[in-house]
Amino acid sequence: MRRFLSLLSILFFVTLITFFMIDLAPSDSAEMYYLSKGITPSEEVLNQTRHEMGLDQNIALRYVNWLKDVLHGNLGYSYHYGQDVNTQMLSKLPNTLKLAGFSFVIVICFSIPLGIYSATHRKSFLNQILKGTTFLGLSLPNFWLALILILVFSVKLNLFPVISGQDFKGLILPACCLSIPMICSYTRMIQNALLEQLNQDYVVGLKARGMSSKEIYVHHVLPHVLTTLSSLLGLSIGHLLGGTAIIETIFSYQGLGNMVIEAIRYRDYPIIQAYALYMALIYVCVNFFVDFLQQVSNPQLRRVRHEKEIKN
């Protein structure tokens, strides 16, 4: 229960900080609404539009009213898109979920085998190449990697579309841009976790009993490592969903990230606030779910948590 309340407080502070920081922008939704259409409005028209949008109210009152609407399931109205924010967000969310899910599958399929290989073949020539590649992958900015992939595979080789669609072919390049840095990061994490486990006393004891290296890896070492990394892999889902904005914009992929970048450009406050709330909610839910899975799968964690509750 305490964990649940702490996650709710995180959601509250995210909405609070986001709302008040947006208000510091040099222009507002009413002004950008007309400028985006090539219209220079008079002060009277601007004031009337601000009144319709509720921007003439005190910021604290606007926040309280917005929070009340959110609790009733109403995220506001987007004047830029000309429709309800819920409708706009839900129309883009499946595309972002598809991209993040595909990227997550790529991360799992590559990072675990590469991490195991790197830990079990530390002195091999291929492992030295793998170390250099992972270091390079961690150093490359996502936007630069995206531009290079477009130049090579879309412009030069003409294998993938420059503007990504919703089909499988259109997902490959954006998913690669999202997954490559994470593959490099998790490969090194898995390698380090495996090496740490291999130096534990229980591994020495199992070898002394005559157990083969394969059995030690499969039945003892890997379960320990995967349990430890399950929380990081779970939280990477939230990281992928929140990190799609720049990639979606570069590839013109019609997801939440692309939408919020456009909303920032036009000061579409309801969309920005809803996006921050969506991302915070996803992070909180994933965090809560991963924590629950760890408690279920690891009896030692349950025992430690129970002892803390007794002491308190």
N, C-alpha and C positions, 0 to 999 in steps of 0.2 A: 504493500500500500504506500509506504514511504517512497519507494522507487517511482511509483506511478505519479504521485504528487509532485515529485521533483521534475519529472518530465513535463508535466502540465505547466509548471512554473517557467521552464525553459521556453515553451511555446508562447507564454504570455510575454516574456521579456523580448523575444524575437519580434513579435508583432509591435510591441511598444517602441523599440529602437528603430525598426524599419519605418514606422509611421512618422516619427518625429524627424528622422534623418531626411526623408523624402521632402518634408516641408522646407528644408534648407535650400532646395534647388532654386536657381535664380529666376526661373519662369514657372508658370503653372499650366494646368491642363487646359484652361480656357484660352489662354494666349496661343499655346501650341496647336490647339484644335483649329484655329483660324489660319495660323501661319502655314500649317501643313497643306491647307487648301488654297494657298496663294492669296489669302484675303488679309488686308490690314484693317482690323476692326477699330471702331471708335471706342473711347473710354466708357461711354454709356452702354454699348453693346457688350463690352468685356465685363462690366459690373453685373449686367443682367445674366450673362452666361455663368459667371462665378456664383451668382445667387442660385441659379438652377442646379449647379453642381455641388452646392453647399460649401464652397470655398471661402465664403465671406464670414463663416462662423469661426469662433475661437478654436484653436487646434485641439485643446483638451476635450472640448465638446464634440468635435468631429471624430476624435478617436473613440470616445465613449459610444457615440452613435454607430460608428463602424463596427465596434466590437459587439454591440447588441445585434446588429444585422448578421454578423458572422455566426453568432450563437444560434440564430434562427435559420442558418443555412443560406443567407443572402450575402454574396461577396461584392455586390454593387453593380453599377452599370458602366460599361466602357463606351464613351462617346466617340473614341477613335474608331473602334470596330463597329459601333452602332448596335450592340447587343449586350445581353446579360453576361457578366463576367463568368458565372458558372458554365454557361453554354460555351463560351469561347475557350475556357480552360479545358473543359472536358473534350472538346473537339481536337485539341492538340496533344493531350496527355497520352493517348494510345500510341502515337508516333514516337514520343520520347521514351515510353516504356519499352517499345519494340527495339529501339536503338540501344538503350541501356542494357536490356536483357541479352541481346545478341553480343554486345561487348563483354558482358559478364561471363557468358559461355566461353568466349575466346580466351579470356583471362584464366579461367579454370583449366581449360584444355591444354594450355601451353605452360602456365607458370608451375603447376604441380610436377609434371614430368621433367621440366627443365631444372627445377629446384632439386629434385631427387637425383638427377644425373650429375648435377654440379657437386652435390655432397658426396656422392659415391665414386666420382672420378676426378678427385681434386687435382691430380698431377697430370691429367691428360691434356693433350694439345687443344682438343675441342673445348675443354673447360676454360682454358685461357682465352680462347676466342669468345666464349660465352660471357666471361667476366667483362671483357672489353665492350661487348655489344650491350650488355645490361647497363654498364656505366654510361655509354653513349645515349641509350634510350632514355635514361633518367635525366640527362642533360638537355635534351631537345625540347623546346617549347612546343606545345600542342599546335598553335596556329602556324608555326613554321613547318612542322611536320605535315600538316594538312595541305599547305601550299605546295610542298615538294611532291606529295603523293598525287595531287591534282595535275601538276606539271608532267610528271613521269607517266602515270597510268591513264590519265584522261586526255591530256593534250598530245603527248608524244606517241604513246602506244594505242590510244583510243580504245582501251579495254573497259573503262567505266565512264558513266556520264559525269559531266562537270557539275550539273545540278542534280542532286540526289533525289530520287523519287522514293516511293514507299515499297518498291519491290526489293527482292533479295539483293539484286545487283547494285541497287542504289544505296544499300546499307553498308556494303563492304568497306569502302574507304572511310566514312565517318567512324565506323566501329573500330577500324584499325587505329585511327588517330586517338581514340579514347582508351583503347586497350593496351597499346604498346608500352606506354610509360608504366602502367599498372603491372603488366607482365614482368617487366624488368625489376620493379620494386618487389613483387611477391616472390620472384625467383630467388632473389638474394635473401629474403626473409626465410623462405623455406629451407634454403641451404644452411643458413646460420642456425635455425632451429634444429635441423637434423644433426648437425655437427655437435651442438650442445647436448642433445640426447645421447649421441654415441659415446660421449665422454662420461656419462653417468655410471655409477657403480653397478646398477642393475644389469646394464649391458655386458659389463665384464663378467658378472656372475652367470648370465645366460650363456656366454661363450664358454665359460669354464665347465658348464654342464653338458657341453657338446652340441648345443643348438646351432643350427646353420645360420649364416648371415641373412639369408633370404627370410627365414622364419622370424628372426629378430626384427628385421625391418618391417615385415608385413603385420605381424601380430602385436608388436610392442612399441617400436619407435614411431611408425607412421601414425597410429592412433593418438599418441601423445602430441605429436606435431600438429595434426589436423584439428584436434580439439583446441589447441592454443590459437591457431590461425583462423578458426571458424568465426570468431568475433570480428577480425579484420576483414575477412572475406564478406561477411554480412554487411558491415558498414561501407564496404566498397560499392554496394548497390546505391546507397545514398550519395556517395561521392560521384558515381557515374551519372546519376540523374541530375545532380546539381552542377556537374561540369560540362554539360552539353551545350551551354549557351553559345560559346565562341565557335565550336565545331559546327553546330547547326547553322549558324549565321554564314560561315565560310562556304558550306556546301549547299546553302539555301534549302536546308531540310526543314520541313514544316512541322516543328515541334514546339514544346514550351520554351526552350532556350531561345530560339529564333524570335518567338512572339514577344518575350520579355525584353529583348534587346531593342526591338521596334517600339515597345511600350516606353522604355526609358528615353528613347529619342524624342517621343512625342509627349512625354510627361503624363502618360496614362496611369495615374496613381492607383486606381482600383486594380488594374492588371498587375502592377508591380507588387502591391501589398498582397494580392492573392497568390502570386508566385512565391513570395517569401514565406507565406503561411503554408503553402503546399510543400515546399522543400523542407521546412522545419518539421512539419508533420510526418513526412516520409522518414527523415533522419530519426525522429523520436520513436516512431513505430518500429523501424528496423532495429534501433538500439535496444528497445524494450524486448523485441522478439529474440534477438541474439542473446541477450542476457538471460532470458527464460530458457533458451535451448542449452546454454552453458550450465545453468543450474540443474537441468534435467540430466544432461549427459555426464556431468562431473560431480560425483558424490562428495568429493573433498570441498568443493565450493559451497555445496548445500550445508555441509557441517560448519564451515567457517561462518557463513551467513547466519546460521541458527545460533551459534555461540555469541555472535555480536548482538543479536536480538535479545538473548537472555541477559547479557551484561547491561544493555540499555534498559 
